[in-house]
């Protein structure tokens, strides 16, 4: 992986982590708002695509099951 790709991945992860944390906070504040659950599922897909890490999908699935 070249320097440019590594920097892009790091930036993408920072933005993803910030968005993911914000949506989790929003879920805590508004647990009945289905849009938050859909958004966290979409972010989980992005997290999986960026990092090839299934933990995002598993965590999103847990949020969806609670709803």
C-alpha positions as CSV (number, residue, x, y, z in Angstrom):
1,X,0.0,0.0,0.0
2,X,1.4,3.3,-1.0
3,X,1.7,6.4,1.2
4,X,-1.3,8.1,-0.5
5,X,-3.5,5.0,-0.1
6,X,-2.4,4.7,3.6
7,X,-3.2,8.4,4.3
8,X,-6.6,8.1,2.6
9,X,-7.4,5.0,4.6
10,X,-6.4,6.7,7.8
11,X,-8.5,9.7,7.0
12,X,-11.4,7.6,6.1
13,X,-11.1,5.7,9.4
14,X,-11.0,8.9,11.4
15,X,-14.2,10.2,9.7
16,X,-15.9,6.8,10.0
17,X,-15.0,6.6,13.7
18,X,-16.3,10.1,14.3
19,X,-19.6,9.4,12.5
20,X,-20.0,6.0,14.1
21,X,-19.5,7.4,17.6
22,X,-21.9,10.3,16.8
23,X,-24.6,7.9,15.6
24,X,-24.2,5.7,18.7
25,X,-24.6,8.8,20.9
26,X,-27.7,9.7,18.9
27,X,-29.1,6.1,19.4
28,X,-28.6,6.5,23.2
29,X,-30.5,9.8,23.0
30,X,-33.3,8.7,20.6
31,X,-33.6,4.9,20.9
32,X,-36.9,4.7,19.0
33,X,-35.6,6.6,15.9
34,X,-35.2,3.9,13.3
35,X,-33.1,6.3,11.0
36,X,-30.2,6.0,13.5
37,X,-30.2,2.2,13.2
38,X,-30.3,2.3,9.4
39,X,-27.5,4.8,9.4
40,X,-25.3,2.7,11.7
41,X,-25.9,-0.3,9.4
42,X,-24.8,1.8,6.5
43,X,-21.7,3.0,8.3
44,X,-20.9,-0.6,9.3
45,X,-20.9,-1.6,5.6
46,X,-18.5,1.3,4.9
47,X,-16.3,0.2,7.8
48,X,-16.2,-3.3,6.6
49,X,-15.3,-2.2,3.1
50,X,-12.6,0.1,4.3
51,X,-11.0,-2.2,6.8
52,X,-12.3,-5.7,5.8
53,X,-13.2,-6.0,9.5
54,X,-16.5,-7.8,10.3
55,X,-16.7,-6.3,13.8
56,X,-18.6,-3.4,12.3
57,X,-21.2,-5.7,10.8
58,X,-21.6,-7.7,14.0
59,X,-22.0,-4.5,16.1
60,X,-24.5,-3.1,13.7
61,X,-26.5,-6.3,13.7
62,X,-26.6,-6.1,17.5
63,X,-28.1,-2.6,17.3
64,X,-30.6,-3.8,14.8
65,X,-31.7,-6.7,17.0
66,X,-32.3,-4.4,19.9
67,X,-34.8,-2.3,17.8
